[in-house]
Amino acid sequence: MIRIGFGFDTHKLEPGRPFRLGGITIEHSKGAAGHSDADVLIHAIIDSLLGAAGLPDIGRQFPDTSEEFKGIDSRILLNRTMDMLRERSFSIGNIDCTIVLQQPKIAVFIPEMIKMLSGALKIDLSRLNIKAKTSEKLGFIGREEGISAYAVCLLEIP
């Protein structure tokens, strides 16, 4: 049996905040604002995994009203999500992601993100794809006010 899940996340960018993306920190004048570390890529991946497994979304699993999750490294949330999937005997077929942001250019960081995340997901590097796009200077992303990420995953169960 296979199941497909879709995830999306978006965060406002603010000056002086750390810029966490795909489990790594990237030097930039702005970073995403949020209750956790605001890693939009990991959040989109988590939501895609939860959706495919038929579980409640990231906001219900890890609410932003909980002090437990304030400032938390999103990799911890990803690990907890993976525990939920293993408890239900799901394995990851593949994950495909798209990050949409105007600046900074992140293509050079994608191999490091893939290595970091595939390790956390316990999947081969070839099962995770990450792409980066701009919004051609349109909208809140084009004005460098925010960042979004999309993820689609395929889960398998024996």
N, C-alpha and C positions, 0 to 999 in steps of 0.2 A: 504494500500500500504506500502511496505517496501523497503528500499534502503540500500545498503551496501557501506561502505567507507573504504579506506585503507590509512594509514598515515605512514610516515617514517621521521626520522630526525637523524642527526649525527653532533657531534661537537668535535673539538679538545680539549684535556685536557691540561691545563697549570698550572704550580706551582703558588701558592699564590692567586688563584682566588677562590671565594666562590663556593661551590658545591651545586647547586640547582637541585633538582630532585623531580618530582611529587608534586611541591608546597611547599616542605620543604627544609631546609638547613641541610646538612649532613657534619660532620667534616671529612675533608680529605685534604691531602697535595696539591691536584690539584682540579681545577674546570673547567667547560666548558667555552670556549671562544665564544662570539657571540655579536651581536648588542644589543639584549635584555639581560635578565638574563641567556639565553642559556639553559633553562630547556627542554631537548630533549623529555622527556616523554609528557609534556603538548603540545609541538609543534607537536608531532606525533598524539596525540589525536585531536588537532585542525584540522590538515590536513585530518584526517579520517572523521571528522564531516563535514567539508567543501566539501569534495569529495562526500560523500553520499547525501548531499543537492544539489549537482550540482553547487556549488559556486567556484569562483577562489581560488587558494591555498593560504597558509599562507603568502608566499612571496609577493603576489599581494595585499592581504588584509592589511598586516602590513609590508610594505617594510623596508628593512634594510638601505635604503637611507634616511629615515625620522627621524629627530631629536625627533619627538614625541615618537618614540619607543625605543630610545637609553636607555639601562639599565632598561627598563620597566619590571615589575613583570609579568611573563607569565600568571598568574592567571587573570590579567586584560584582556589580549588578549582572554583568554578562556571565560570570562564573555561576552565580545563583540561578540564572536562567538555564544554563547548561545542566545544572543539577536537576531542575524540574523536567527537562527533556529526557535525561537519562532515566529518571524514575518512571517515565512512561515508555521507555524503550525506543525513543526516536533517535535517529542518527541523521546527520546533515548530508544531503546529496551535494548541494552547492549553494552559494550565496552570491548575488550580483548586486552591486551598490553604485549609486551615483551621488556625488557631492556637488552641490551648486553653490558657488561663491565667486565673488569678483576678485578679491585679493585676500591673502597672498596666493601666488601660484603654487600649487602643491604637488604637481606631477612628480617631482624628484623625491617626495616623501612617501609616495604610494607603495613602493616595495617594502619599506620599513613598516608601514601600517599593515600590509598583508602578512608579513612575517610575525608581527606582534599578535594580530588578531587570529591568524590560523593556529598559532600556538595556544591561545586561550580557548579557541573553539575545538581544539584537538582534531583538526582536519589538515589534509595536504594543502600546500600552497595553491595548487591548481584548482581547488574547489572554491576559492574566494577571489572575486574580481572587484576591483574598485576603479571607478572612473571619476574624473573631475571635469566640470563644465562651468562656464560663466553664464550669466543671464544677459550677456551683451549690453551691459550697463542699464538694463531695464529694471524697474521696481525696486523694492527694498534691498534686494540682493545686489543689484547693479549700483545702488547708491552706497554700498558697503555698510549697510545698517544691519544685515543679518546673513545667516547661512542656513542652508537646508540640506538634508540628506534623504535618499530613498534607498530601500533595500527590498529585494525579493529573495526568498529562500525556498528550497525544496527539502522537505524532510521525508525520510524513509522510515518505515517500521516493518519489521519482519512479519 
